[in-house]
Amino acid sequence: MIEHKTFANGFRYIEISNNAAHAKIALQGGHLFHFEAVNQPPLLWLSKTSFLETGKAIRGGVPICWPWFGKHPTDNTLPQHGFARNSDWHLLTAEDIDAHTTKVVLQLQYSVESLKIWPHAFELLLAITVGEHLSMALTTRNCDNQEFTITAALHSYFAVEDISTVSVSGFADTSYLDTVTGEEHIQQGIITIDQEVDRIYRQVAYPVSLHDQRRAVDIDASGSTSAVVWNPWVEKCHAMADMEDDSYKTMLCIETTNALEDGRRLSPGQEHTLTSDISCSGIVMGRVIL
Ligand code: BG6
């Protein structure tokens, strides 16, 4: 079932329910802000104090960072993570493929406003498939007569039960830029989180996996050789208006990206698709699946 909903403040979203999962997608940002498979705890973390209002970025779910990831490379007055997450997207299609699978396609195109801050003609398509797995595919088309380069992220915020018990596998021996210290490192073994972590991993061999006490979340990707792992920890969390002070304990971002050297240069007419396919295994609602 696909329902179109609007909050009293005008914030519009699509609510999807099928036999496998339940999801909510905001038209602002093409932003998936809830995904919950049947008999599983919510996959995605959403801040209890997140803004769900026009013009303000949502804290949680899967923000789309595009056409630049992080700070703008040359102009600090431009918004962090680009403009796609705060833009109004157009719903192209929403259909139930079968009783367990629903597919939604959203579109963002260049406009007078976008050309003022990023002078390129583009079309961006985001396909979100809600089923036993969560699949997202972000396609950038160069509609300009000159080449352009993008960096991007499917900035997934995962819900975890207790950050002190979380481990992330799949990154061993991978090099990363620690953006907290500016240093380069090689990952030794699994990732655990006991301080602020903000890292861009290079040459990532997907899939990677997030483990907590209740489940494993497997993240596969294509069109990407980089990933970001982020947890703001105590002080940054406290400083953010849209996060509760102890929120860092129940979330971890593992973002499928085109960051650093993994940015993509597109010629006129060329397109690039960044995908993320996320599935869960292991413990479901306190029961071990054998
Ligand atoms: C992460 C970055 O992807 O997003 C962090 O690596 C950043 O540096 C975080 O703090 C959140 O960004 P924002 O703009 O949503 O506060």
py3Dmol code that shows the C-alpha trace and the ligand (Angstrom):
import py3Dmol

protein = """\
ATOM      1  CA  MET A   1       0.000   0.000   0.000  1.00  0.00           C
ATOM      2  CA  ILE A   2       1.280   3.462  -0.928  1.00  0.00           C
ATOM      3  CA  GLU A   3      -0.159   6.467   0.878  1.00  0.00           C
ATOM      4  CA  HIS A   4       0.560  10.158   0.334  1.00  0.00           C
ATOM      5  CA  LYS A   5       0.646  12.036   3.615  1.00  0.00           C
ATOM      6  CA  THR A   6       1.174  15.627   4.757  1.00  0.00           C
ATOM      7  CA  PHE A   7       1.895  16.921   8.262  1.00  0.00           C
ATOM      8  CA  ALA A   8       0.019  19.995   9.486  1.00  0.00           C
ATOM      9  CA  ASN A   9       3.203  22.042   8.785  1.00  0.00           C
ATOM     10  CA  GLY A  10       3.078  21.084   5.075  1.00  0.00           C
ATOM     11  CA  PHE A  11       5.866  18.451   5.205  1.00  0.00           C
ATOM     12  CA  ARG A  12       4.976  15.808   2.612  1.00  0.00           C
ATOM     13  CA  TYR A  13       5.948  12.148   2.592  1.00  0.00           C
ATOM     14  CA  ILE A  14       4.999   8.765   1.159  1.00  0.00           C
ATOM     15  CA  GLU A  15       4.205   5.891   3.490  1.00  0.00           C
ATOM     16  CA  ILE A  16       4.713   2.340   2.195  1.00  0.00           C
ATOM     17  CA  SER A  17       3.434  -0.852   3.786  1.00  0.00           C
ATOM     18  CA  ASN A  18       3.749  -4.278   2.203  1.00  0.00           C
ATOM     19  CA  ASN A  19       4.061  -7.839   3.498  1.00  0.00           C
ATOM     20  CA  ALA A  20       7.813  -7.441   4.045  1.00  0.00           C
ATOM     21  CA  ALA A  21       8.391  -3.929   5.343  1.00  0.00           C
ATOM     22  CA  HIS A  22       7.138  -0.482   6.278  1.00  0.00           C
ATOM     23  CA  ALA A  23       8.866   2.731   5.113  1.00  0.00           C
ATOM     24  CA  LYS A  24       8.474   6.505   4.944  1.00  0.00           C
ATOM     25  CA  ILE A  25      10.031   8.741   2.289  1.00  0.00           C
ATOM     26  CA  ALA A  26       9.958  12.554   2.424  1.00  0.00           C
ATOM     27  CA  LEU A  27       9.638  14.446  -0.854  1.00  0.00           C
ATOM     28  CA  GLN A  28      12.092  16.966   0.547  1.00  0.00           C
ATOM     29  CA  GLY A  29      15.485  15.445  -0.111  1.00  0.00           C
ATOM     30  CA  GLY A  30      14.049  12.191  -1.509  1.00  0.00           C
ATOM     31  CA  HIS A  31      14.765  11.280   2.079  1.00  0.00           C
ATOM     32  CA  LEU A  32      13.950   7.797   3.373  1.00  0.00           C
ATOM     33  CA  PHE A  33      13.420   8.443   7.089  1.00  0.00           C
ATOM     34  CA  HIS A  34      11.952   5.146   8.260  1.00  0.00           C
ATOM     35  CA  PHE A  35      12.477   1.518   7.258  1.00  0.00           C
ATOM     36  CA  GLU A  36      11.363  -1.432   9.307  1.00  0.00           C
ATOM     37  CA  ALA A  37      11.202  -5.013   8.031  1.00  0.00           C
ATOM     38  CA  VAL A  38       8.405  -7.171   9.419  1.00  0.00           C
ATOM     39  CA  ASN A  39       9.359  -8.696  12.796  1.00  0.00           C
ATOM     40  CA  GLN A  40      12.524  -6.617  13.020  1.00  0.00           C
ATOM     41  CA  PRO A  41      13.411  -3.499  14.967  1.00  0.00           C
ATOM     42  CA  PRO A  42      13.730  -0.329  12.812  1.00  0.00           C
ATOM     43  CA  LEU A  43      16.773  -0.509  10.533  1.00  0.00           C
ATOM     44  CA  LEU A  44      17.335   3.238  10.383  1.00  0.00           C
ATOM     45  CA  TRP A  45      17.921   5.662  13.189  1.00  0.00           C
ATOM     46  CA  LEU A  46      15.922   8.909  13.275  1.00  0.00           C
ATOM     47  CA  SER A  47      16.644  11.566  15.863  1.00  0.00           C
ATOM     48  CA  LYS A  48      13.740  12.149  18.259  1.00  0.00           C
ATOM     49  CA  THR A  49      14.477  15.869  17.910  1.00  0.00           C
ATOM     50  CA  SER A  50      14.941  15.894  14.132  1.00  0.00           C
ATOM     51  CA  PHE A  51      13.234  18.639  12.190  1.00  0.00           C
ATOM     52  CA  LEU A  52      10.558  17.266   9.912  1.00  0.00           C
ATOM     53  CA  GLU A  53       9.809  20.582   8.298  1.00  0.00           C
ATOM     54  CA  THR A  54      10.335  22.303   4.994  1.00  0.00           C
ATOM     55  CA  GLY A  55      13.816  23.721   4.436  1.00  0.00           C
ATOM     56  CA  LYS A  56      15.516  21.890   7.332  1.00  0.00           C
ATOM     57  CA  ALA A  57      17.664  18.783   6.890  1.00  0.00           C
ATOM     58  CA  ILE A  58      16.366  15.607   8.549  1.00  0.00           C
ATOM     59  CA  ARG A  59      18.712  14.062  11.151  1.00  0.00           C
ATOM     60  CA  GLY A  60      18.562  10.348  10.501  1.00  0.00           C
ATOM     61  CA  GLY A  61      17.311   7.935   7.849  1.00  0.00           C
ATOM     62  CA  VAL A  62      19.230   8.257   4.588  1.00  0.00           C
ATOM     63  CA  PRO A  63      20.062  11.838   3.561  1.00  0.00           C
ATOM     64  CA  ILE A  64      21.203  12.183  -0.053  1.00  0.00           C
ATOM     65  CA  CYS A  65      24.464  14.132  -0.123  1.00  0.00           C
ATOM     66  CA  TRP A  66      24.936  15.525  -3.634  1.00  0.00           C
ATOM     67  CA  PRO A  67      26.561  17.045  -5.767  1.00  0.00           C
ATOM     68  CA  TRP A  68      29.253  17.379  -3.155  1.00  0.00           C
ATOM     69  CA  PHE A  69      29.930  15.327  -0.055  1.00  0.00           C
ATOM     70  CA  GLY A  70      31.037  17.211   3.076  1.00  0.00           C
ATOM     71  CA  LYS A  71      32.176  20.783   2.748  1.00  0.00           C
ATOM     72  CA  HIS A  72      32.085  22.426  -0.677  1.00  0.00           C
ATOM     73  CA  PRO A  73      35.633  22.126  -2.066  1.00  0.00           C
ATOM     74  CA  THR A  74      36.125  25.875  -2.606  1.00  0.00           C
ATOM     75  CA  ASP A  75      33.224  27.863  -1.111  1.00  0.00           C
ATOM     76  CA  ASN A  76      32.486  27.577   2.624  1.00  0.00           C
ATOM     77  CA  THR A  77      29.309  29.640   2.288  1.00  0.00           C
ATOM     78  CA  LEU A  78      27.623  26.778   0.411  1.00  0.00           C
ATOM     79  CA  PRO A  79      25.742  24.121   2.401  1.00  0.00           C
ATOM     80  CA  GLN A  80      27.560  21.064   3.739  1.00  0.00           C
ATOM     81  CA  HIS A  81      26.695  17.883   1.747  1.00  0.00           C
ATOM     82  CA  GLY A  82      25.228  19.815  -1.220  1.00  0.00           C
ATOM     83  CA  PHE A  83      21.688  20.915  -1.930  1.00  0.00           C
ATOM     84  CA  ALA A  84      19.855  17.688  -2.850  1.00  0.00           C
ATOM     85  CA  ARG A  85      18.884  16.877   0.742  1.00  0.00           C
ATOM     86  CA  ASN A  86      17.053  20.187   1.143  1.00  0.00           C
ATOM     87  CA  SER A  87      15.473  20.310  -2.325  1.00  0.00           C
ATOM     88  CA  ASP A  88      11.954  19.269  -3.225  1.00  0.00           C
ATOM     89  CA  TRP A  89      12.025  16.121  -5.338  1.00  0.00           C
ATOM     90  CA  HIS A  90       9.350  15.075  -7.790  1.00  0.00           C
ATOM     91  CA  LEU A  91       7.694  11.666  -7.376  1.00  0.00           C
ATOM     92  CA  LEU A  92       7.970   9.927 -10.771  1.00  0.00           C
ATOM     93  CA  THR A  93       6.525   6.496  -9.951  1.00  0.00           C
ATOM     94  CA  ALA A  94       5.395   4.467  -6.945  1.00  0.00           C
ATOM     95  CA  GLU A  95       4.250   0.902  -7.515  1.00  0.00           C
ATOM     96  CA  ASP A  96       3.761  -2.354  -5.692  1.00  0.00           C
ATOM     97  CA  ILE A  97       5.860  -4.860  -7.675  1.00  0.00           C
ATOM     98  CA  ASP A  98       4.379  -7.734  -5.675  1.00  0.00           C
ATOM     99  CA  ALA A  99       2.935  -8.274  -2.192  1.00  0.00           C
ATOM    100  CA  HIS A 100       6.437  -8.031  -0.676  1.00  0.00           C
ATOM    101  CA  THR A 101       8.062  -5.335  -2.801  1.00  0.00           C
ATOM    102  CA  THR A 102       7.322  -1.678  -3.502  1.00  0.00           C
ATOM    103  CA  LYS A 103       9.411   0.578  -5.726  1.00  0.00           C
ATOM    104  CA  VAL A 104       9.454   4.361  -5.646  1.00  0.00           C
ATOM    105  CA  VAL A 105      11.367   6.570  -8.104  1.00  0.00           C
ATOM    106  CA  LEU A 106      12.008  10.234  -7.335  1.00  0.00           C
ATOM    107  CA  GLN A 107      13.574  12.859  -9.543  1.00  0.00           C
ATOM    108  CA  LEU A 108      15.476  16.104  -9.027  1.00  0.00           C
ATOM    109  CA  GLN A 109      16.353  18.303 -11.990  1.00  0.00           C
ATOM    110  CA  TYR A 110      18.378  21.469 -12.355  1.00  0.00           C
ATOM    111  CA  SER A 111      16.512  24.695 -11.789  1.00  0.00           C
ATOM    112  CA  VAL A 112      17.113  28.428 -11.722  1.00  0.00           C
ATOM    113  CA  GLU A 113      17.964  28.075  -7.996  1.00  0.00           C
ATOM    114  CA  SER A 114      20.317  25.099  -8.416  1.00  0.00           C
ATOM    115  CA  LEU A 115      22.177  26.787 -11.290  1.00  0.00           C
ATOM    116  CA  LYS A 116      23.008  29.696  -8.977  1.00  0.00           C
ATOM    117  CA  ILE A 117      24.995  27.442  -6.624  1.00  0.00           C
ATOM    118  CA  TRP A 118      26.049  24.633  -8.986  1.00  0.00           C
ATOM    119  CA  PRO A 119      26.158  25.800 -12.625  1.00  0.00           C
ATOM    120  CA  HIS A 120      25.423  22.491 -14.356  1.00  0.00           C
ATOM    121  CA  ALA A 121      22.392  20.946 -16.033  1.00  0.00           C
ATOM    122  CA  PHE A 122      21.620  17.572 -14.455  1.00  0.00           C
ATOM    123  CA  GLU A 123      18.976  14.990 -13.735  1.00  0.00           C
ATOM    124  CA  LEU A 124      19.128  12.972 -10.538  1.00  0.00           C
ATOM    125  CA  LEU A 125      17.001   9.843 -10.082  1.00  0.00           C
ATOM    126  CA  LEU A 126      16.598   7.980  -6.828  1.00  0.00           C
ATOM    127  CA  ALA A 127      15.016   4.512  -6.914  1.00  0.00           C
ATOM    128  CA  ILE A 128      14.104   3.090  -3.503  1.00  0.00           C
ATOM    129  CA  THR A 129      12.936  -0.525  -3.301  1.00  0.00           C
ATOM    130  CA  VAL A 130      11.211  -1.473  -0.076  1.00  0.00           C
ATOM    131  CA  GLY A 131      11.068  -5.222   0.505  1.00  0.00           C
ATOM    132  CA  GLU A 132      12.873  -7.865   2.514  1.00  0.00           C
ATOM    133  CA  HIS A 133      15.974  -5.891   1.537  1.00  0.00           C
ATOM    134  CA  LEU A 134      16.260  -2.142   1.269  1.00  0.00           C
ATOM    135  CA  SER A 135      17.757  -1.094  -2.067  1.00  0.00           C
ATOM    136  CA  MET A 136      18.628   2.427  -3.152  1.00  0.00           C
ATOM    137  CA  ALA A 137      20.035   3.536  -6.513  1.00  0.00           C
ATOM    138  CA  LEU A 138      21.057   7.142  -7.105  1.00  0.00           C
ATOM    139  CA  THR A 139      21.627   7.952 -10.781  1.00  0.00           C
ATOM    140  CA  THR A 140      23.303  11.184 -11.879  1.00  0.00           C
ATOM    141  CA  ARG A 141      22.832  12.223 -15.525  1.00  0.00           C
ATOM    142  CA  ASN A 142      24.890  14.967 -17.069  1.00  0.00           C
ATOM    143  CA  CYS A 143      22.403  16.975 -19.198  1.00  0.00           C
ATOM    144  CA  ASP A 144      24.940  19.751 -19.750  1.00  0.00           C
ATOM    145  CA  ASN A 145      27.225  20.388 -22.700  1.00  0.00           C
ATOM    146  CA  GLN A 146      30.277  20.369 -20.425  1.00  0.00           C
ATOM    147  CA  GLU A 147      31.662  17.709 -18.113  1.00  0.00           C
ATOM    148  CA  PHE A 148      31.194  17.956 -14.344  1.00  0.00           C
ATOM    149  CA  THR A 149      32.441  16.098 -11.265  1.00  0.00           C
ATOM    150  CA  ILE A 150      30.293  14.966  -8.361  1.00  0.00           C
ATOM    151  CA  THR A 151      30.924  13.557  -4.923  1.00  0.00           C
ATOM    152  CA  ALA A 152      27.954  11.972  -3.166  1.00  0.00           C
ATOM    153  CA  ALA A 153      26.660   9.785  -0.353  1.00  0.00           C
ATOM    154  CA  LEU A 154      23.750   7.594   0.600  1.00  0.00           C
ATOM    155  CA  HIS A 155      24.274   8.764   4.186  1.00  0.00           C
ATOM    156  CA  SER A 156      22.644   5.850   6.051  1.00  0.00           C
ATOM    157  CA  TYR A 157      22.069   6.263   9.793  1.00  0.00           C
ATOM    158  CA  PHE A 158      21.701   2.775  11.288  1.00  0.00           C
ATOM    159  CA  ALA A 159      19.890   2.130  14.572  1.00  0.00           C
ATOM    160  CA  VAL A 160      22.011   0.157  17.039  1.00  0.00           C
ATOM    161  CA  GLU A 161      21.066  -1.126  20.469  1.00  0.00           C
ATOM    162  CA  ASP A 162      24.255  -0.050  22.260  1.00  0.00           C
ATOM    163  CA  ILE A 163      27.216   1.524  20.472  1.00  0.00           C
ATOM    164  CA  SER A 164      29.643  -0.010  23.004  1.00  0.00           C
ATOM    165  CA  THR A 165      28.830  -3.496  21.682  1.00  0.00           C
ATOM    166  CA  VAL A 166      28.906  -2.638  17.955  1.00  0.00           C
ATOM    167  CA  SER A 167      31.505  -3.909  15.519  1.00  0.00           C
ATOM    168  CA  VAL A 168      31.865  -3.272  11.811  1.00  0.00           C
ATOM    169  CA  SER A 169      33.580  -5.821   9.600  1.00  0.00           C
ATOM    170  CA  GLY A 170      34.757  -5.703   5.996  1.00  0.00           C
ATOM    171  CA  PHE A 171      37.218  -2.812   6.345  1.00  0.00           C
ATOM    172  CA  ALA A 172      40.326  -4.696   7.555  1.00  0.00           C
ATOM    173  CA  ASP A 173      43.522  -3.545   5.789  1.00  0.00           C
ATOM    174  CA  THR A 174      41.644  -0.692   4.069  1.00  0.00           C
ATOM    175  CA  SER A 175      43.220   2.768   4.126  1.00  0.00           C
ATOM    176  CA  TYR A 176      41.251   5.693   5.472  1.00  0.00           C
ATOM    177  CA  LEU A 177      41.403   9.415   6.062  1.00  0.00           C
ATOM    178  CA  ASP A 178      40.591  10.219   9.681  1.00  0.00           C
ATOM    179  CA  THR A 179      38.782  13.535   9.226  1.00  0.00           C
ATOM    180  CA  VAL A 180      38.890  14.219  12.998  1.00  0.00           C
ATOM    181  CA  THR A 181      42.717  14.333  13.017  1.00  0.00           C
ATOM    182  CA  GLY A 182      43.494  14.718   9.298  1.00  0.00           C
ATOM    183  CA  GLU A 183      45.728  11.628   9.493  1.00  0.00           C
ATOM    184  CA  GLU A 184      45.895   8.678   7.113  1.00  0.00           C
ATOM    185  CA  HIS A 185      45.673   5.166   8.578  1.00  0.00           C
ATOM    186  CA  ILE A 186      45.183   1.522   7.654  1.00  0.00           C
ATOM    187  CA  GLN A 187      42.281  -0.228   9.401  1.00  0.00           C
ATOM    188  CA  GLN A 188      43.429  -3.026  11.708  1.00  0.00           C
ATOM    189  CA  GLY A 189      40.721  -5.713  12.043  1.00  0.00           C
ATOM    190  CA  ILE A 190      37.144  -4.766  12.905  1.00  0.00           C
ATOM    191  CA  ILE A 191      35.966  -1.228  13.687  1.00  0.00           C
ATOM    192  CA  THR A 192      34.695  -0.556  17.212  1.00  0.00           C
ATOM    193  CA  ILE A 193      33.444   2.815  18.426  1.00  0.00           C
ATOM    194  CA  ASP A 194      34.596   4.331  21.733  1.00  0.00           C
ATOM    195  CA  GLN A 195      35.234   7.924  20.655  1.00  0.00           C
ATOM    196  CA  GLU A 196      34.302  10.343  17.858  1.00  0.00           C
ATOM    197  CA  VAL A 197      34.769   8.530  14.565  1.00  0.00           C
ATOM    198  CA  ASP A 198      34.658  10.335  11.208  1.00  0.00           C
ATOM    199  CA  ARG A 199      36.534   8.416   8.540  1.00  0.00           C
ATOM    200  CA  ILE A 200      36.563   8.124   4.772  1.00  0.00           C
ATOM    201  CA  TYR A 201      37.626   4.630   3.716  1.00  0.00           C
ATOM    202  CA  ARG A 202      39.207   4.126   0.298  1.00  0.00           C
ATOM    203  CA  GLN A 203      39.155   1.110  -2.034  1.00  0.00           C
ATOM    204  CA  VAL A 204      36.417  -0.552  -0.016  1.00  0.00           C
ATOM    205  CA  ALA A 205      35.661  -4.148  -1.005  1.00  0.00           C
ATOM    206  CA  TYR A 206      31.903  -4.333  -0.387  1.00  0.00           C
ATOM    207  CA  PRO A 207      29.955  -5.974   1.247  1.00  0.00           C
ATOM    208  CA  VAL A 208      30.624  -4.683   4.747  1.00  0.00           C
ATOM    209  CA  SER A 209      28.667  -5.604   7.892  1.00  0.00           C
ATOM    210  CA  LEU A 210      27.471  -3.908  11.042  1.00  0.00           C
ATOM    211  CA  HIS A 211      26.980  -6.187  14.047  1.00  0.00           C
ATOM    212  CA  ASP A 212      25.257  -5.439  17.318  1.00  0.00           C
ATOM    213  CA  GLN A 213      23.750  -7.686  19.970  1.00  0.00           C
ATOM    214  CA  ARG A 214      20.552  -8.252  18.049  1.00  0.00           C
ATOM    215  CA  ARG A 215      21.476  -8.572  14.383  1.00  0.00           C
ATOM    216  CA  ALA A 216      23.935  -8.213  11.518  1.00  0.00           C
ATOM    217  CA  VAL A 217      23.272  -5.594   8.860  1.00  0.00           C
ATOM    218  CA  ASP A 218      24.954  -6.361   5.543  1.00  0.00           C
ATOM    219  CA  ILE A 219      25.630  -3.458   3.196  1.00  0.00           C
ATOM    220  CA  ASP A 220      26.485  -4.137  -0.410  1.00  0.00           C
ATOM    221  CA  ALA A 221      27.165  -1.427  -2.961  1.00  0.00           C
ATOM    222  CA  SER A 222      28.003  -0.727  -6.570  1.00  0.00           C
ATOM    223  CA  GLY A 223      29.307   2.385  -8.297  1.00  0.00           C
ATOM    224  CA  SER A 224      31.334   3.055  -5.174  1.00  0.00           C
ATOM    225  CA  THR A 225      34.809   2.304  -3.883  1.00  0.00           C
ATOM    226  CA  SER A 226      34.580   4.485  -0.787  1.00  0.00           C
ATOM    227  CA  ALA A 227      32.594   4.576   2.460  1.00  0.00           C
ATOM    228  CA  VAL A 228      32.234   6.858   5.450  1.00  0.00           C
ATOM    229  CA  VAL A 229      31.899   5.694   9.046  1.00  0.00           C
ATOM    230  CA  TRP A 230      30.645   8.402  11.410  1.00  0.00           C
ATOM    231  CA  ASN A 231      29.615   8.665  15.039  1.00  0.00           C
ATOM    232  CA  PRO A 232      29.720  12.168  16.591  1.00  0.00           C
ATOM    233  CA  TRP A 233      30.251  10.873  20.152  1.00  0.00           C
ATOM    234  CA  VAL A 234      29.595  12.949  23.309  1.00  0.00           C
ATOM    235  CA  GLU A 235      30.637  16.550  22.583  1.00  0.00           C
ATOM    236  CA  LYS A 236      29.529  16.870  18.945  1.00  0.00           C
ATOM    237  CA  CYS A 237      26.241  15.156  19.771  1.00  0.00           C
ATOM    238  CA  HIS A 238      25.688  17.638  22.609  1.00  0.00           C
ATOM    239  CA  ALA A 239      26.474  20.539  20.263  1.00  0.00           C
ATOM    240  CA  MET A 240      23.915  19.512  17.625  1.00  0.00           C
ATOM    241  CA  ALA A 241      20.470  21.077  18.058  1.00  0.00           C
ATOM    242  CA  ASP A 242      18.727  18.163  16.358  1.00  0.00           C
ATOM    243  CA  MET A 243      20.279  15.336  18.415  1.00  0.00           C
ATOM    244  CA  GLU A 244      19.564  14.402  22.022  1.00  0.00           C
ATOM    245  CA  ASP A 245      22.648  14.296  24.249  1.00  0.00           C
ATOM    246  CA  ASP A 246      22.898  10.515  24.453  1.00  0.00           C
ATOM    247  CA  SER A 247      21.811   9.827  20.844  1.00  0.00           C
ATOM    248  CA  TYR A 248      25.314   8.815  19.828  1.00  0.00           C
ATOM    249  CA  LYS A 249      24.770   5.580  21.796  1.00  0.00           C
ATOM    250  CA  THR A 250      22.046   4.305  19.485  1.00  0.00           C
ATOM    251  CA  MET A 251      23.255   5.249  15.996  1.00  0.00           C
ATOM    252  CA  LEU A 252      26.095   4.656  13.589  1.00  0.00           C
ATOM    253  CA  CYS A 253      26.438   5.999  10.060  1.00  0.00           C
ATOM    254  CA  ILE A 254      27.935   3.721   7.444  1.00  0.00           C
ATOM    255  CA  GLU A 255      27.621   5.680   4.230  1.00  0.00           C
ATOM    256  CA  THR A 256      27.984   4.378   0.701  1.00  0.00           C
ATOM    257  CA  THR A 257      29.847   7.179  -1.003  1.00  0.00           C
ATOM    258  CA  ASN A 258      31.675   8.646  -3.942  1.00  0.00           C
ATOM    259  CA  ALA A 259      34.132  10.595  -1.782  1.00  0.00           C
ATOM    260  CA  LEU A 260      37.711  11.868  -2.217  1.00  0.00           C
ATOM    261  CA  GLU A 261      39.300  10.208  -5.297  1.00  0.00           C
ATOM    262  CA  ASP A 262      36.080   8.216  -5.758  1.00  0.00           C
ATOM    263  CA  GLY A 263      34.284  11.348  -7.005  1.00  0.00           C
ATOM    264  CA  ARG A 264      32.966  10.797 -10.541  1.00  0.00           C
ATOM    265  CA  ARG A 265      33.613  12.945 -13.598  1.00  0.00           C
ATOM    266  CA  LEU A 266      30.769  12.732 -16.102  1.00  0.00           C
ATOM    267  CA  SER A 267      30.911  13.817 -19.744  1.00  0.00           C
ATOM    268  CA  PRO A 268      27.860  15.361 -21.432  1.00  0.00           C
ATOM    269  CA  GLY A 269      25.171  12.664 -21.716  1.00  0.00           C
ATOM    270  CA  GLN A 270      26.983  10.290 -19.370  1.00  0.00           C
ATOM    271  CA  GLU A 271      25.405   8.849 -16.218  1.00  0.00           C
ATOM    272  CA  HIS A 272      26.618   7.221 -13.030  1.00  0.00           C
ATOM    273  CA  THR A 273      24.659   5.075 -10.561  1.00  0.00           C
ATOM    274  CA  LEU A 274      25.565   4.642  -6.906  1.00  0.00           C
ATOM    275  CA  THR A 275      23.701   1.790  -5.227  1.00  0.00           C
ATOM    276  CA  SER A 276      23.326   0.415  -1.739  1.00  0.00           C
ATOM    277  CA  ASP A 277      21.582  -2.850  -0.917  1.00  0.00           C
ATOM    278  CA  ILE A 278      20.978  -3.480   2.762  1.00  0.00           C
ATOM    279  CA  SER A 279      19.801  -6.703   4.385  1.00  0.00           C
ATOM    280  CA  CYS A 280      19.620  -8.015   7.929  1.00  0.00           C
ATOM    281  CA  SER A 281      20.326 -11.406   9.379  1.00  0.00           C
ATOM    282  CA  GLY A 282      20.669 -12.946  12.805  1.00  0.00           C
ATOM    283  CA  ILE A 283      18.528 -12.148  15.782  1.00  0.00           C
ATOM    284  CA  VAL A 284      14.992 -10.935  15.139  1.00  0.00           C
ATOM    285  CA  MET A 285      12.998  -9.391  17.982  1.00  0.00           C
ATOM    286  CA  GLY A 286      15.045 -11.257  20.577  1.00  0.00           C
ATOM    287  CA  ARG A 287      14.886 -14.640  18.847  1.00  0.00           C
ATOM    288  CA  VAL A 288      17.832 -16.256  17.126  1.00  0.00           C
ATOM    289  CA  ILE A 289      17.008 -17.320  13.580  1.00  0.00           C
ATOM    290  CA  LEU A 290      18.443 -20.792  13.011  1.00  0.00           C
TER     291      LEU A 290
END
"""
ligand_1 = """\
16
BG6
C 29.208 12.831 7.862
C 30.494 13.591 7.850
O 29.031 12.211 6.631
O 28.114 13.710 8.091
C 30.643 14.340 9.181
O 31.576 12.707 7.655
C 29.430 15.223 9.421
O 31.820 15.135 9.152
C 28.178 14.353 9.338
O 29.545 15.832 10.691
C 26.867 15.113 9.563
O 26.792 16.194 8.697
P 25.572 17.205 8.798
O 25.836 18.272 7.790
O 24.329 16.427 8.485
O 25.566 17.726 10.221
"""
view = py3Dmol.view(width=600, height=400)
view.addModel(protein, "pdb")
view.setStyle({"model": 0}, {"cartoon": {"style": "trace"}})
view.addModel(ligand_1, "xyz")
view.setStyle({"model": 1}, {"stick": {}})
view.zoomTo()
view.show()
